[in-house]
Amino acid sequence: MSEVKNERFCRMQLWAAIVLMLSLFLPVGVLSLPAQTVMAADNKVEEWTESEEDENVNVKINVTSKSIAIGASYGLIIYNVSEDQSVVFTSSDTSVATVDETGIVTGVANGQTTITAAVYTGEELTKKLRCSVKVAPAALNVRFITPEVVIIQGRRMALKSIFVPYNCVKDVTYYSSNSKTVHISTSGRIAAKKVGVAYVYIILPNGKYDVCKVTVVSQEDYDTMIENAEKASEGQEEN
């Protein structure tokens, strides 16, 4: 074992001596390795070439799952496609949803299908992207479970709602009458930014909507409200 180590050590010394001698006679930079050359673990020089997967690693789809209503449409987008590439869209079940050559998906009937985007470089298939699509009835009506809430400044909470029919596509828009007081996310989660009152709306594509009154209070005022409510409850029990 020691003989092997000594042999390797001697080789390293010999190589270092050769490099030193060459560096004295050759111009600066001649000994530098090419930009795309790497040293392998066994000290052998190998050329590094980019694989097809590496070339297409940035080619992505805007969504990997989507729910759409019967008769409604949604556009799939493929990002970072180069000029020499093309995309072909197909649906695994056209009786549920169809897709055109530009990636527009249209709901046909209740069910689930997979939309595949095949990316070609020239005539060679180089990548496949998929989106799971669920098709269901459109929502006819909606309402908040709680028409009024009180929340402490700095807190967050989700405003839950009920849809009709229950198995519909929950395609809604949220709106806050005072976003400086209450911010509402696209998923229906509110953030209490400062003390005050705001009205949060949930709106369906057919125009139906509901409203929830949101009151933001300080921690001190909230504690006082709870204390007063407990006293009132105790008084009712005594009576």
C-alpha positions as a LaTeX table, in Angstrom:
\begin{tabular}{lrrr}
\hline
Residue & $x$ (\AA) & $y$ (\AA) & $z$ (\AA) \\
\hline
Met1 & 0.00 & 0.00 & 0.00 \\
Ser2 & 2.84 & 2.38 & 0.91 \\
Glu3 & 4.58 & 1.57 & $-2.39$ \\
Val4 & 1.45 & 2.64 & $-4.32$ \\
Lys5 & 1.27 & 5.90 & $-2.38$ \\
Asn6 & 4.97 & 6.57 & $-3.02$ \\
Glu7 & 4.51 & 5.89 & $-6.72$ \\
Arg8 & 1.56 & 8.35 & $-6.90$ \\
Phe9 & 3.57 & 10.93 & $-4.95$ \\
Cys10 & 6.50 & 10.59 & $-7.35$ \\
Arg11 & 4.20 & 10.98 & $-10.34$ \\
Met12 & 2.70 & 14.14 & $-8.85$ \\
Gln13 & 6.17 & 15.58 & $-8.24$ \\
Leu14 & 7.24 & 14.74 & $-11.80$ \\
Trp15 & 4.09 & 16.37 & $-13.24$ \\
Ala16 & 4.62 & 19.49 & $-11.13$ \\
Ala17 & 8.22 & 19.75 & $-12.34$ \\
Ile18 & 7.13 & 19.43 & $-15.99$ \\
Val19 & 4.48 & 22.14 & $-15.58$ \\
Leu20 & 7.01 & 24.43 & $-13.91$ \\
Met21 & 9.54 & 23.97 & $-16.72$ \\
Leu22 & 6.93 & 24.55 & $-19.45$ \\
Ser23 & 5.63 & 27.67 & $-17.73$ \\
Leu24 & 9.09 & 29.22 & $-18.02$ \\
Phe25 & 9.19 & 28.86 & $-21.80$ \\
Leu26 & 5.56 & 28.99 & $-22.98$ \\
Pro27 & 3.44 & 32.17 & $-23.18$ \\
Val28 & 0.97 & 32.85 & $-20.39$ \\
Gly29 & $-2.37$ & 31.04 & $-20.91$ \\
Val30 & $-1.08$ & 28.22 & $-23.13$ \\
Leu31 & $-1.40$ & 25.71 & $-20.30$ \\
Ser32 & $-4.96$ & 26.72 & $-19.39$ \\
Leu33 & $-7.66$ & 24.13 & $-20.07$ \\
Pro34 & $-10.44$ & 24.75 & $-22.62$ \\
Ala35 & $-13.60$ & 26.37 & $-21.22$ \\
Gln36 & $-15.72$ & 23.21 & $-21.59$ \\
Thr37 & $-13.09$ & 20.77 & $-20.29$ \\
Val38 & $-13.35$ & 19.32 & $-16.78$ \\
Met39 & $-11.11$ & 17.01 & $-14.77$ \\
Ala40 & $-12.78$ & 13.72 & $-13.86$ \\
Ala41 & $-12.38$ & 12.04 & $-10.48$ \\
Asp42 & $-9.73$ & 9.68 & $-11.85$ \\
Asn43 & $-7.69$ & 12.66 & $-13.15$ \\
Lys44 & $-8.54$ & 11.91 & $-16.78$ \\
Val45 & $-9.52$ & 14.85 & $-19.01$ \\
Glu46 & $-13.08$ & 14.60 & $-20.35$ \\
Glu47 & $-15.09$ & 16.84 & $-22.67$ \\
Trp48 & $-18.33$ & 18.14 & $-21.11$ \\
Thr49 & $-21.34$ & 18.23 & $-23.41$ \\
Glu50 & $-24.78$ & 19.51 & $-22.48$ \\
Ser51 & $-27.51$ & 16.84 & $-22.58$ \\
Glu52 & $-30.85$ & 17.26 & $-24.29$ \\
Glu53 & $-32.56$ & 17.43 & $-20.90$ \\
Asp54 & $-30.21$ & 20.24 & $-19.83$ \\
Glu55 & $-31.01$ & 22.15 & $-23.01$ \\
Asn56 & $-34.75$ & 21.96 & $-22.22$ \\
Val57 & $-34.60$ & 22.33 & $-18.44$ \\
Asn58 & $-36.09$ & 25.85 & $-18.64$ \\
Val59 & $-38.98$ & 24.81 & $-20.88$ \\
Lys60 & $-41.94$ & 24.84 & $-18.48$ \\
Ile61 & $-45.76$ & 24.90 & $-18.47$ \\
Asn62 & $-47.71$ & 27.61 & $-16.63$ \\
Val63 & $-49.86$ & 25.14 & $-14.61$ \\
Thr64 & $-49.69$ & 21.40 & $-13.91$ \\
Ser65 & $-53.31$ & 21.10 & $-12.76$ \\
Lys66 & $-56.42$ & 23.11 & $-13.55$ \\
Ser67 & $-60.18$ & 22.96 & $-12.98$ \\
Ile68 & $-62.44$ & 24.45 & $-15.65$ \\
Ala69 & $-66.19$ & 24.60 & $-16.04$ \\
Ile70 & $-68.11$ & 22.88 & $-18.81$ \\
Gly71 & $-68.03$ & 25.20 & $-21.82$ \\
Ala72 & $-65.29$ & 27.37 & $-20.33$ \\
Ser73 & $-61.77$ & 27.70 & $-21.74$ \\
Tyr74 & $-58.28$ & 28.18 & $-20.35$ \\
Gly75 & $-54.98$ & 28.86 & $-22.09$ \\
Leu76 & $-51.91$ & 26.75 & $-21.39$ \\
Ile77 & $-48.58$ & 28.52 & $-21.89$ \\
Ile78 & $-45.21$ & 26.88 & $-22.58$ \\
Tyr79 & $-42.33$ & 29.10 & $-21.51$ \\
Asn80 & $-38.79$ & 29.37 & $-22.90$ \\
Val81 & $-39.37$ & 27.61 & $-26.21$ \\
Ser82 & $-36.58$ & 28.39 & $-28.67$ \\
Glu83 & $-37.06$ & 29.42 & $-32.30$ \\
Asp84 & $-36.14$ & 25.96 & $-33.57$ \\
Gln85 & $-38.67$ & 24.26 & $-31.30$ \\
Ser86 & $-42.39$ & 23.56 & $-31.75$ \\
Val87 & $-45.12$ & 22.38 & $-29.37$ \\
Val88 & $-47.92$ & 19.90 & $-30.10$ \\
Phe89 & $-50.86$ & 19.72 & $-27.67$ \\
Thr90 & $-53.03$ & 16.62 & $-27.19$ \\
Ser91 & $-55.83$ & 15.56 & $-24.80$ \\
Ser92 & $-55.98$ & 12.05 & $-23.37$ \\
Asp93 & $-59.80$ & 12.23 & $-23.39$ \\
Thr94 & $-61.39$ & 14.65 & $-25.85$ \\
Ser95 & $-64.86$ & 13.75 & $-24.54$ \\
Val96 & $-63.91$ & 15.56 & $-21.31$ \\
Ala97 & $-61.80$ & 18.43 & $-22.65$ \\
Thr98 & $-60.30$ & 19.42 & $-25.98$ \\
Val99 & $-57.18$ & 21.44 & $-26.71$ \\
Asp100 & $-56.32$ & 23.36 & $-29.86$ \\
Glu101 & $-52.92$ & 23.90 & $-31.47$ \\
Thr102 & $-52.31$ & 27.06 & $-29.41$ \\
Gly103 & $-52.96$ & 25.36 & $-26.04$ \\
Ile104 & $-56.52$ & 26.60 & $-25.42$ \\
Val105 & $-58.31$ & 23.94 & $-23.34$ \\
Thr106 & $-62.13$ & 23.78 & $-23.46$ \\
Gly107 & $-64.27$ & 21.81 & $-21.01$ \\
Val108 & $-66.73$ & 19.43 & $-22.68$ \\
Ala109 & $-68.17$ & 17.18 & $-19.95$ \\
Asn110 & $-67.66$ & 16.18 & $-16.32$ \\
Gly111 & $-64.48$ & 14.19 & $-15.80$ \\
Gln112 & $-60.72$ & 14.36 & $-15.80$ \\
Thr113 & $-58.17$ & 14.32 & $-18.60$ \\
Thr114 & $-54.49$ & 15.00 & $-19.14$ \\
Ile115 & $-53.26$ & 17.58 & $-21.60$ \\
Thr116 & $-49.80$ & 16.78 & $-22.96$ \\
Ala117 & $-47.52$ & 19.37 & $-24.53$ \\
Ala118 & $-44.89$ & 17.62 & $-26.65$ \\
Val119 & $-41.87$ & 19.82 & $-27.36$ \\
Tyr120 & $-39.99$ & 19.07 & $-30.59$ \\
Thr121 & $-36.56$ & 20.32 & $-31.62$ \\
Gly122 & $-36.77$ & 19.98 & $-35.35$ \\
Glu123 & $-38.40$ & 16.57 & $-35.79$ \\
Glu124 & $-37.01$ & 15.12 & $-32.55$ \\
Leu125 & $-39.18$ & 14.89 & $-29.43$ \\
Thr126 & $-37.11$ & 16.46 & $-26.64$ \\
Lys127 & $-39.55$ & 17.04 & $-23.79$ \\
Lys128 & $-43.11$ & 16.34 & $-22.59$ \\
Leu129 & $-45.07$ & 18.56 & $-20.22$ \\
Arg130 & $-48.42$ & 17.57 & $-18.70$ \\
Cys131 & $-51.39$ & 19.31 & $-17.10$ \\
Ser132 & $-54.13$ & 17.43 & $-15.27$ \\
Val133 & $-57.50$ & 19.00 & $-16.12$ \\
Lys134 & $-60.71$ & 18.49 & $-14.14$ \\
Val135 & $-63.98$ & 19.51 & $-15.77$ \\
Ala136 & $-67.05$ & 20.17 & $-13.61$ \\
Pro137 & $-70.22$ & 22.32 & $-13.65$ \\
Ala138 & $-69.89$ & 26.07 & $-13.25$ \\
Ala139 & $-70.83$ & 27.56 & $-9.87$ \\
Leu140 & $-74.37$ & 28.96 & $-9.81$ \\
Asn141 & $-74.26$ & 30.68 & $-6.43$ \\
Val142 & $-71.93$ & 31.33 & $-3.51$ \\
Arg143 & $-72.04$ & 32.71 & 0.02 \\
Phe144 & $-69.64$ & 33.23 & 2.90 \\
Ile145 & $-70.15$ & 30.89 & 5.85 \\
Thr146 & $-69.77$ & 33.87 & 8.20 \\
Pro147 & $-71.21$ & 37.24 & 7.08 \\
Glu148 & $-69.12$ & 39.19 & 9.62 \\
Val149 & $-65.76$ & 38.56 & 11.31 \\
Val150 & $-63.55$ & 40.36 & 13.82 \\
Ile151 & $-59.80$ & 39.91 & 13.48 \\
Ile152 & $-56.80$ & 41.24 & 15.40 \\
Gln153 & $-54.45$ & 43.58 & 13.56 \\
Gly154 & $-51.51$ & 41.66 & 12.10 \\
Arg155 & $-53.37$ & 38.34 & 11.98 \\
Arg156 & $-54.46$ & 36.28 & 8.97 \\
Met157 & $-57.40$ & 33.96 & 8.39 \\
Ala158 & $-59.24$ & 32.20 & 5.58 \\
Leu159 & $-62.78$ & 33.25 & 4.69 \\
Lys160 & $-64.64$ & 30.02 & 3.97 \\
Ser161 & $-67.52$ & 29.90 & 1.53 \\
Ile162 & $-70.22$ & 27.53 & 0.25 \\
Phe163 & $-70.80$ & 26.92 & $-3.45$ \\
Val164 & $-73.85$ & 25.68 & $-5.34$ \\
Pro165 & $-73.62$ & 23.02 & $-6.67$ \\
Tyr166 & $-71.12$ & 21.59 & $-4.20$ \\
Asn167 & $-69.02$ & 19.80 & $-6.87$ \\
Cys168 & $-68.64$ & 22.86 & $-9.11$ \\
Val169 & $-65.55$ & 24.66 & $-10.33$ \\
Lys170 & $-64.67$ & 27.30 & $-7.73$ \\
Asp171 & $-63.66$ & 30.02 & $-10.17$ \\
Val172 & $-64.10$ & 33.24 & $-8.18$ \\
Thr173 & $-62.72$ & 36.74 & $-7.78$ \\
Tyr174 & $-62.11$ & 38.34 & $-4.38$ \\
Tyr175 & $-62.22$ & 42.07 & $-3.75$ \\
Ser176 & $-61.62$ & 44.23 & $-0.66$ \\
Ser177 & $-63.32$ & 47.61 & $-0.33$ \\
Asn178 & $-60.34$ & 48.86 & 1.68 \\
Ser179 & $-57.12$ & 47.00 & 0.85 \\
Lys180 & $-55.12$ & 49.26 & 3.19 \\
Thr181 & $-57.12$ & 47.82 & 6.08 \\
Val182 & $-57.81$ & 44.27 & 4.84 \\
His183 & $-55.93$ & 42.52 & 2.05 \\
Ile184 & $-57.55$ & 39.49 & 0.40 \\
Ser185 & $-55.56$ & 36.88 & $-1.54$ \\
Thr186 & $-56.74$ & 34.99 & $-4.63$ \\
Ser187 & $-57.42$ & 31.97 & $-2.39$ \\
Gly188 & $-59.70$ & 33.88 & 0.00 \\
Arg189 & $-57.21$ & 34.46 & 2.82 \\
Ile190 & $-57.40$ & 37.87 & 4.51 \\
Ala191 & $-54.60$ & 39.83 & 6.18 \\
Ala192 & $-55.52$ & 42.44 & 8.79 \\
Lys193 & $-53.18$ & 45.34 & 8.01 \\
Lys194 & $-54.55$ & 48.14 & 10.20 \\
Val195 & $-57.46$ & 48.94 & 12.52 \\
Gly196 & $-60.68$ & 49.68 & 10.66 \\
Val197 & $-63.50$ & 48.11 & 8.65 \\
Ala198 & $-63.51$ & 46.63 & 5.16 \\
Tyr199 & $-66.03$ & 44.67 & 3.10 \\
Val200 & $-64.73$ & 41.62 & 1.27 \\
Tyr201 & $-66.60$ & 40.44 & $-1.84$ \\
Ile202 & $-66.58$ & 37.01 & $-3.46$ \\
Ile203 & $-67.76$ & 37.21 & $-7.08$ \\
Leu204 & $-68.68$ & 34.46 & $-9.56$ \\
Pro205 & $-68.26$ & 34.75 & $-13.35$ \\
Asn206 & $-72.07$ & 34.86 & $-13.70$ \\
Gly207 & $-72.24$ & 38.00 & $-11.54$ \\
Lys208 & $-73.53$ & 36.41 & $-8.33$ \\
Tyr209 & $-71.66$ & 37.55 & $-5.21$ \\
Asp210 & $-71.64$ & 37.71 & $-1.42$ \\
Val211 & $-70.15$ & 40.14 & 1.11 \\
Cys212 & $-68.38$ & 39.67 & 4.43 \\
Lys213 & $-67.83$ & 42.56 & 6.84 \\
Val214 & $-64.32$ & 42.42 & 8.32 \\
Thr215 & $-63.52$ & 44.49 & 11.41 \\
Val216 & $-59.87$ & 44.84 & 12.38 \\
Val217 & $-59.18$ & 45.67 & 16.04 \\
Ser218 & $-56.11$ & 45.99 & 18.24 \\
Gln219 & $-55.12$ & 43.21 & 20.63 \\
Glu220 & $-56.18$ & 45.39 & 23.57 \\
Asp221 & $-59.63$ & 46.11 & 22.13 \\
Tyr222 & $-60.09$ & 42.45 & 21.27 \\
Asp223 & $-59.29$ & 41.39 & 24.84 \\
Thr224 & $-61.80$ & 43.96 & 26.12 \\
Met225 & $-64.47$ & 42.64 & 23.75 \\
Ile226 & $-63.91$ & 39.07 & 24.98 \\
Glu227 & $-64.01$ & 40.19 & 28.61 \\
Asn228 & $-67.27$ & 42.10 & 28.11 \\
Ala229 & $-68.81$ & 39.15 & 26.27 \\
Glu230 & $-67.90$ & 36.80 & 29.12 \\
Lys231 & $-69.42$ & 39.17 & 31.70 \\
Ala232 & $-72.61$ & 39.45 & 29.67 \\
Ser233 & $-72.80$ & 35.66 & 29.40 \\
Glu234 & $-72.34$ & 35.26 & 33.16 \\
Gly235 & $-75.08$ & 37.83 & 33.81 \\
Gln236 & $-77.53$ & 35.94 & 31.59 \\
Glu237 & $-76.79$ & 32.69 & 33.42 \\
Glu238 & $-77.48$ & 34.33 & 36.82 \\
Asn239 & $-80.82$ & 35.64 & 35.58 \\
\hline
\end{tabular}
